[in-house]
């Protein structure tokens, strides 16, 4: 089984992936942040490195999905292959940070790759307002994230909501403003109960 967590920067995807992996005994697949050779350059010069970064993420996530399906295990994945294509790349293009030529090339590559993989069995979307995102980004203290602009996070949120509004697979939405699963065990238990209900039809 393939469970995936989607959400904006700072919404708590990696933390929830870790907590659910520990609780259910699922294998966790994390976003390739620490070893990503483009991330620092991208935040310093988005226009120059946007295409390289998006292709790197697309390739990384495509390989992840193939590995998940081959493994035969229940895997929880931190971020999906769809978010780059429907949220991050179009946002960079709309902001003038990715050329139309690069965006069309990227989109063509995504269409090919996505036709070869199945969607997750359950998508968990972490919905969060910008103030909550900012607070959580500041708390984790990644240096390269200090330059993220508020309007950038706001635009991403708008695109996330538009994508989720049209998503056709099995979906669980968690309101991060009201569910502090990072610090509150009761909130985490509530999320776990909802996941059990989605996967096993309990409650």
N, C-alpha and C positions, 0 to 999 in steps of 0.2 A: 504494500500500500504506500502511496505517495501523498504526504501532507505537506503543504507549502504555506509559508507565512509571507504576506505582502504588507507593505506600508511605507510611508515616507521616511526620510532620513531622521533618525532619532525617535521613531515610534516605539521601539523596543523589540524589534524582530529577533535580533541575535539573543537577547536575554530570554525571550519567550521560547525560542527554539531550544536553548539549553535547558530551561526548566521542564519543558514538555518531554524532551529526550530523556531526562533523568527520571521523570515520573512514570512514563509509559515504557521505558526501555527501548525507545526508538533510536535508530542511528541518525545522527545529526550531520547535515551537510551545510557548511557555512559559506557566506559570501567571501570571495577571495579579495579581502581588503589589504591585509598586511603584506601579501606577496605581489600585489598589483603594481606593475612597473610604471603605470601611467597616472595614478591617482594624485600624487603630489604635484606633478607637472600640470595636470588638468585644473586643479584649484588655483594655480598661479597664472595659467593662461588658458582659459576654457576654449577660446576660439581655435587655438592652435591644436589642442589635444583632444577635443570632443569626439571626433570620429574614431581615433585610435582607442580611446577609452571604451566607447560603446561596442566596438568590434571585439575588444578583449573580453568584456563582460558577456557578450552574446556567445562567444566561443566557449568561455568557461562554463556558463549555465547550460548550454546545449550538451556539453560533455557530462555535466552533472546529471542531467535528466536521463541520458543514455545509461549512465552507470547505475542510477536508481532502479530503472526498469530491469536491468540485467541482474541486479543483486538478489532479487527475490525477497528482500527484507522490507520491513516497514521503515520508511525514511522520512524525516522531517527536514524540509529545506528552507533555509533563510534566504528569502526573496526568489522570485520566479523569473523565467525567461521572458514573460510577457511585459514586465514592468519597464524594462529598458525600451522595448519597442513601442509601447503605447503611452508611456509617460516621459521618460528621460530624454530619449532621442527627439521626439516631436517637440518637446519643450526647448531643447537646445536649438533646434531648427527655427522655432517661432521667435526665439530671443536673438536670432542672428548669430548664434555661436556655432552653428553647423551649416555648411553650404547646402543648397538644394541638391547639388550633384552628390555630395557625400550622403545626405539623408536618403535619397532615392536608392543609392547603392546599398546602404545599410538595410533599408526596408525590404529590398529584394532578397537580400541574404536571410533576413528574419523569416520572410514568407516561406522560403525553401526549408529552413530548419524547423519551423513550427509545424510544417506539414508532416514531418517525420517523427514527431513526439506527441504523446497523449497529455492532456491537461491533468493536473493533480486530482486525486480522489476527493480531497477536501482542501479548499483554499480558506485560510484564516486571514481576514483583512483587519489590520490595526488602524482604526480611524482616530485621528488626533488633530486638535487645533494647533495653529502655529505657536502660540505661547508655550504649550506643553512640549512641543518638539524642541523649541529653543532651550527650555529648561533642561531637558534630557541630554541634548547635545552638549551643553555647557558642563553638565555633571560628569560626562565620560571623558571630556578634556582631550579630544584628538586635535592636535595642533593644526592639521591641514583643514579642519572644519571651521576654524575661527573666522574664515573669510566668507562663509556662506551668507548670502544676503536674504533678508526676510522676504523680499518679493519673489526670490527664487523658490523658497519653501512654499509660499502661498500659491504660486503657479503650479508647483508639483501637486499640492493638495487638490487643486481644482481638477487636474488631469486624473488623479487617482479616483476621485468621486465619479467622474464621467465614465471611466473604465469599469469601475465596480457596478455602476448603474446598468451597464450592458452585459455584465458577466453572466454566462449561462450555466456554468458548472455548479457543483455543490459548494456553498459559500456560508461562512460564519463571520459575522462582523463583531469585532470587539471594540467598544468605545474606550480608548485609553484615558481620556479625561476623567472617566467615571470608574475605571478599573485599574488601580495601581498594583498590578500583579507583580511588579518588581519588588515592592516593599511590603505588600499586604497579602498574607497567606490566604485569607478568606476570599479576596478578589481572585487569586490564582485558582483556588478550589472551584469558584464559580465558573471560570473559563474552562477548567478541566471537565466539569459537569456538562457544559454545553457541547464540548468536543465529543464526549461519550454519547450524548444524545444524537449528534449528527452522524457519527460513525456506526452506532449500534442501535439507534432508535430507542434509547432508554428515556425515561421520564415523560 
